[in-house]
């Protein structure tokens, strides 16, 4: 009889290392020494981390797609995106003051967020079905974060670390897909009054809807299909940028308006 006990132990060890980094508020060494390039193991580590958070009272609100640009995939030596899970305590309102101490190594990128009206669990999940499942879209900021020191990540490191998730901010202007084309938007993001990042909808896998379709199929294959009401961060429209206390970040996305937040230093 075969056993997966050695890999199971490595998965538990990797999840514990990442969880301890969060609790101690100190970045850890990469987990690839434990799980290597095993993508299935990396997602198992991710599920363990999310399960721990849910057991502590967090609620799943959606998913995020990462590594949607060719440049980032080439940098990490992979040919596919990844995804992570969004939780309710990651959400911030447009214009929010976000405590910088909630993160270890924060970086921000601008995206399109889709909010689903229907689940994506049945059928072929062709692009028209995926499109019809979207209630509306908004401009969004994703605050990426890494529990791994110096962002020294491989593909399996970031997958295990919940796709380097931190938090997200949703804009206030809602648009249906009959009102704009996600592929054609133009994005400009500033950090404290300097243009720091720019891009287009086409920078996200050619079309943010293709990123949503990829995620819908991947999530269903793993037995956790996307559900009605979930928020989906579809991937960066331009380069992500680091932020520090005091930074004001504002992103403007054509047809979707703007979204912003300020990073505050809490009093000790």
C-alpha positions in Angstrom: 0.0 0.0 0.0 1.4 3.4 -0.9 1.3 6.4 1.4 1.5 10.1 1.1 2.7 10.6 4.7 6.1 12.3 3.8 4.4 14.9 1.6 1.6 15.3 4.0 4.1 16.2 6.7 5.9 18.6 4.4 2.6 20.3 3.6 1.8 20.7 7.3 5.3 22.0 7.9 5.0 24.6 5.1 1.6 25.7 6.3 3.0 26.0 9.9 6.0 28.1 8.7 3.7 30.6 6.8 1.2 30.7 9.7 4.0 31.4 12.2 5.4 34.2 10.0 1.9 35.8 10.1 1.6 35.4 13.9 5.2 36.6 14.6 4.9 39.4 12.0 8.3 38.4 10.7 8.9 37.1 7.1 10.1 33.5 6.8 12.3 31.5 4.5 10.7 30.1 1.3 8.7 26.9 1.6 10.1 25.4 -1.6 12.7 23.6 0.4 9.7 21.6 1.8 7.4 21.2 -1.3 9.8 21.8 -4.2 8.0 22.4 -7.4 4.9 20.4 -6.5 2.0 22.6 -7.5 -0.6 20.3 -6.0 1.2 20.4 -2.7 1.4 24.2 -2.9 -2.3 24.5 -3.3 -2.7 22.0 -0.4 -0.7 24.4 1.8 -2.8 27.3 0.6 -6.0 25.4 1.5 -4.6 24.6 5.0 -3.9 28.2 5.6 -7.3 29.3 4.5 -9.0 26.6 6.6 -7.1 27.9 9.6 -8.4 31.4 9.0 -12.0 30.2 8.4 -11.8 28.2 11.7 -10.8 31.5 13.4 -13.9 33.1 12.1 -13.0 34.6 8.7 -15.5 34.2 5.8 -14.5 33.5 2.2 -15.7 36.4 -0.1 -14.0 35.5 -3.4 -10.8 34.7 -5.3 -7.9 36.5 -6.9 -6.0 35.6 -10.0 -2.2 36.2 -10.0 0.7 36.0 -12.4 -1.5 37.1 -15.3 1.2 38.9 -17.2 3.8 37.3 -19.5 6.6 39.2 -17.9 5.9 37.9 -14.4 5.4 34.4 -15.7 8.7 34.5 -17.4 10.3 35.9 -14.3 9.1 32.9 -12.2 9.6 30.4 -15.0 6.0 29.3 -15.3 3.4 29.2 -18.0 0.2 29.6 -16.1 -1.5 32.0 -13.6 -2.2 31.1 -10.0 -5.1 32.0 -7.7 -5.7 32.7 -4.1 -8.7 33.1 -1.7 -10.2 36.4 -0.5 -11.5 36.7 3.0 -13.9 39.2 4.5 -11.3 40.9 6.7 -9.2 41.7 3.6 -11.9 44.0 2.2 -11.6 47.8 2.5 -14.0 50.5 1.2 -13.0 53.0 -1.4 -10.9 55.8 0.2 -10.2 53.8 3.3 -7.3 54.4 5.7 -5.5 51.0 5.8 -3.1 50.3 8.7 0.3 49.5 7.2 1.1 47.2 10.2 -1.5 44.7 8.9 1.1 43.7 6.3 4.7 42.5 6.2 5.9 43.7 2.8 3.0 45.4 1.0 2.9 46.2 -2.7 -0.1 47.6 -4.6 -1.5 46.9 -8.1 -4.6 48.1 -9.9 -7.1 45.7 -11.3 -10.6 45.1 -12.5 -12.8 43.3 -9.9 -15.8 41.3 -11.1 -18.8 40.6 -8.8 -20.7 37.5 -9.8 -24.4 37.2 -10.1 -24.5 33.5 -10.8 -22.2 30.6 -9.8 -19.9 29.1 -12.4 -20.2 25.4 -11.6 -22.0 23.8 -14.6 -21.6 23.6 -18.4 -18.6 24.2 -20.6 -17.7 27.6 -19.0 -17.2 29.2 -22.4 -16.6 32.9 -22.4 -20.2 33.9 -23.0 -21.4 31.9 -20.0 -18.6 33.4 -17.9 -19.6 36.9 -19.1 -23.3 36.3 -18.4 -22.4 35.3 -14.8 -21.0 38.8 -14.0 -23.3 41.2 -12.2 -21.0 44.2 -12.5 -17.3 45.3 -12.4 -15.5 47.9 -10.4 -12.0 49.4 -10.3 -9.9 47.8 -7.6 -6.6 47.9 -5.7 -5.0 44.7 -4.6 -2.6 45.0 -1.7 -0.3 42.1 -2.3 1.9 40.8 0.6 4.4 38.1 1.1 5.1 36.1 4.2 8.4 35.1 2.5 11.4 37.3 3.2 12.4 39.8 0.5 9.7 38.4 -1.9 12.1 35.6 -2.7 9.4 33.5 -4.2 9.1 30.7 -6.7 5.7 29.7 -8.2 5.1 27.2 -5.5 6.1 29.6 -2.8 3.5 32.2 -3.9 0.8 29.6 -4.4 1.3 28.2 -0.9 1.3 31.7 0.5 -2.3 32.2 -0.8 -1.0 33.8 -4.0 0.7 36.5 -2.0 -2.6 37.9 -0.9 -3.0 40.8 1.5 -6.1 42.9 1.1 -8.2 44.7 -1.5 -10.1 47.9 -2.0 -13.1 48.1 -4.3 -14.1 51.3 -6.2 -17.6 52.8 -6.0 -18.6 53.1 -9.7 -20.3 49.9 -10.8 -20.5 49.0 -14.5 -22.1 46.1 -16.3 -20.3 44.4 -19.1 -22.9 45.9 -21.5 -21.5 49.3 -20.5 -17.8 48.7 -21.2 -15.2 46.3 -22.5 -12.7 45.2 -19.9 -10.0 44.5 -22.5 -10.0 48.1 -23.7 -9.6 50.0 -20.4 -6.6 52.1 -19.6 -5.2 52.3 -16.1 -3.0 54.8 -14.4 -2.0 54.4 -10.7 -0.2 57.0 -8.6 1.5 56.6 -5.3 1.6 60.0 -3.4 1.1 62.1 -6.5 3.6 60.4 -8.8 2.6 58.2 -11.7 3.9 54.8 -10.6 2.1 52.3 -12.8 0.2 52.2 -16.1 -1.4 49.6 -18.3 -4.4 48.3 -20.1 -7.0 45.6 -19.8 -5.2 43.7 -22.5 -2.2 43.4 -20.2 -4.2 40.9 -18.1 -4.1 37.7 -20.1 -5.2 39.6 -23.2 -8.6 40.2 -21.6 -9.6 40.2 -17.9 -12.6 38.0 -18.8 -10.2 35.4 -20.0 -8.6 35.5 -16.5 -12.0 35.0 -15.0 -12.7 32.1 -17.3 -9.4 30.5 -16.4 -10.2 30.8 -12.7 -13.7 29.5 -13.1 -12.4 26.3 -14.8 -9.5 25.9 -12.4 -11.7 26.4 -9.3 -14.3 23.9 -10.6 -11.6 21.3 -11.4 -10.5 21.6 -7.8 -14.0 21.1 -6.5 -14.5 24.6 -5.3 -16.4 26.4 -8.1 -17.0 30.2 -8.0 -20.2 31.2 -6.4 -22.8 33.9 -6.7 -21.9 37.1 -4.9 -18.2 36.4 -4.9 -15.6 39.1 -5.7 -13.0 38.2 -8.3 -9.8 40.2 -8.6 -8.9 39.4 -12.2 -5.2 40.3 -12.2 -2.9 43.3 -12.5 -3.3 45.9 -15.3 0.2 47.2 -14.7 3.3 46.7 -12.5 2.8 46.5 -8.7 4.6 49.0 -6.5 5.7 49.0 -2.9 4.1 51.2 -0.4 5.0 52.6 3.0 3.2 54.4 5.8 1.7 57.7 4.6 1.3 56.7 1.0 -1.8 57.7 -0.8 -2.6 55.3 -3.7 -5.1 56.2 -6.4 -5.9 54.2 -9.5 -8.0 55.5 -12.4 -9.5 53.0 -14.8 -11.4 54.3 -17.9 -15.1 53.6 -17.7 -14.8 52.4 -14.0 -13.7 55.7 -12.3 -11.1 55.7 -9.6 -10.3 53.8 -6.4 -8.0 54.9 -3.6 -6.7 54.2 -0.1 -4.2 55.7 2.3 -1.7 53.7 4.3 -1.6 54.8 7.9 0.9 54.2 10.7 -1.0 53.2 13.8 0.0 54.6 17.1 2.1 52.3 19.3 
